[in-house]
């Protein structure tokens, strides 16, 4: 289905990191959604009760908020993306995987829209920027073990 982030959203962010681990390993860590709390410092619960496929729904908690997300893109070792909703906000979140010089390069991007990101743009922007950096650093740490 491949949904792009909303370029006109009030809040959007992206980041990129090099990981010294095989792309297979990095991909496997990210797509093991039920294991997210074991390596993502902000995630306290994560529950995917079906196969990893486009349209699959998962529920998770991060930073004290509960989210319901739906996978929109699953291209093994290439792209993973989902949309998500929480009270007063919705998001589009995409991950991209590339191999460069025997290093896995991971890029992530997210857009946030809704009443809260509109009203509290600076707060949400700071949190999203921080969250994107933390996600990438957590993924790098978990993958390079």
C-alpha positions, 0 to 999 in steps of 0.5 A, a space after each residue: 500500500 505504501 503510504 507517504 508521510 504527510 508533508 503538510 502535517 504540522 509536525 514531521 521529523 526524520 532521521 538516519 543512522 548507520 548500523 554495523 550489523 547485517 540488514 537481515 538482523 536489523 530487519 528482524 529486530 524491528 519487525 519482531 513487534 512483540 519484542 519492542 519493549 525489550 530494546 526500545 526504551 520508550 515502549 512498555 507494551 507491544 502486541 501484534 496478534 497476527 502475521 506481519 503483513 500489510 493491513 495487520 493491526 497492532 497495539 502498543 504503549 510508548 511514553 505513557 500513551 496507547 496507540 493502535 497502528 496498522 501496517 501499510 507497507 511490509 517489504 522485507 529488508 527494504 521498507 516497513 511502515 504503519 499508520 497510528 492513532 492516539 487521542 487527538 493525533 494520528 501519524 504515518 511512520 516509515 522505515 527504510 533499509 539500505 546496504 552501503 559499504 557492508 553497513 546497514 543504513 536505516 532511515 525513518 520518517 514520521 508525520 503527526 497531524 490532529 488537534 493536539 499536534 496542531 495546538 501544541 506544535 512545538 511540544 510535539 515537534 520536540 518530542 518527535 525529534 527526540 523520539 526519532 533519534 532515540 528509536 534509531 539509537 535503540 535499534 543500533 544498540 540492539 542490532 550491534 550486540 
